[in-house]
């Protein structure tokens, strides 16, 4: 019985640490201009990367938003000046 309690406590500690590591990413995403809900959703992706550096976790969170040029490449032709 004591072993189960210790395992449960250890599991809870690991989960708490994973959530805290993910939440460290949120302010950096907010500084990049993402809304709070977007930043929290992307940060949740980092809960499994507890051994990664902060930079690596931010980069991982940013993958949630897709490729950098995906929107730009679709919008750019429509915005190009005509007759140029």
NORLINSUL-V716078 format. One record per residue. N is the residue number from 1. RES is the residue in one letter. PHI is phi in whole degrees, 0 to 359 (NA if undefined). D_CENTER is the distance of its C-alpha to the mean C-alpha in Angstrom with 1 decimal. Layout:
BEGIN
N_RES_PHI_D_CENTER ; N_RES_PHI_D_CENTER
END
This chain:
BEGIN
1_X_NA_37.4 ; 2_X_295_36.2 ; 3_X_293_34.2 ; 4_X_296_32.3 ; 5_X_295_31.6 ; 6_X_296_30.4 ; 7_X_296_28.1 ; 8_X_296_26.7 ; 9_X_296_26.2 ; 10_X_296_24.6 ; 11_X_298_22.1 ; 12_X_296_21.3 ; 13_X_295_20.8 ; 14_X_294_18.4 ; 15_X_296_16.3 ; 16_X_296_16.5 ; 17_X_295_15.5 ; 18_X_295_12.4 ; 19_X_296_11.4 ; 20_X_297_12.4 ; 21_X_296_10.4 ; 22_X_292_7.1 ; 23_X_291_8.8 ; 24_X_297_9.7 ; 25_X_282_6.5 ; 26_X_305_7.4 ; 27_X_300_10.7 ; 28_X_289_9.7 ; 29_X_292_7.8 ; 30_X_297_10.9 ; 31_X_295_13.1 ; 32_X_278_12.2 ; 33_X_103_13.4 ; 34_X_279_10.8 ; 35_X_293_12.3 ; 36_X_300_11.5 ; 37_X_294_11.0 ; 38_X_294_8.6 ; 39_X_296_6.5 ; 40_X_295_7.1 ; 41_X_296_6.7 ; 42_X_292_3.2 ; 43_X_294_3.1 ; 44_X_300_5.9 ; 45_X_293_5.2 ; 46_X_271_5.5 ; 47_X_298_8.7 ; 48_X_272_10.8 ; 49_X_257_10.3 ; 50_X_291_12.3 ; 51_X_268_14.6 ; 52_X_278_12.4 ; 53_X_288_12.8 ; 54_X_300_10.6 ; 55_X_300_10.8 ; 56_X_295_9.9 ; 57_X_291_6.7 ; 58_X_295_5.9 ; 59_X_299_7.4 ; 60_X_297_5.8 ; 61_X_298_2.4 ; 62_X_295_5.7 ; 63_X_294_7.5 ; 64_X_296_6.6 ; 65_X_267_9.0 ; 66_X_87_11.7 ; 67_X_298_14.1 ; 68_X_299_14.9 ; 69_X_265_18.5 ; 70_X_298_18.4 ; 71_X_285_19.3 ; 72_X_300_21.4 ; 73_X_290_23.5 ; 74_X_279_24.4 ; 75_X_271_25.3 ; 76_X_307_27.0 ; 77_X_299_30.2 ; 78_X_290_30.8 ; 79_X_267_30.6 ; 80_X_293_32.9 ; 81_X_295_36.3 ; 82_X_276_39.2 ; 83_X_77_42.1 ; 84_X_265_40.4
END
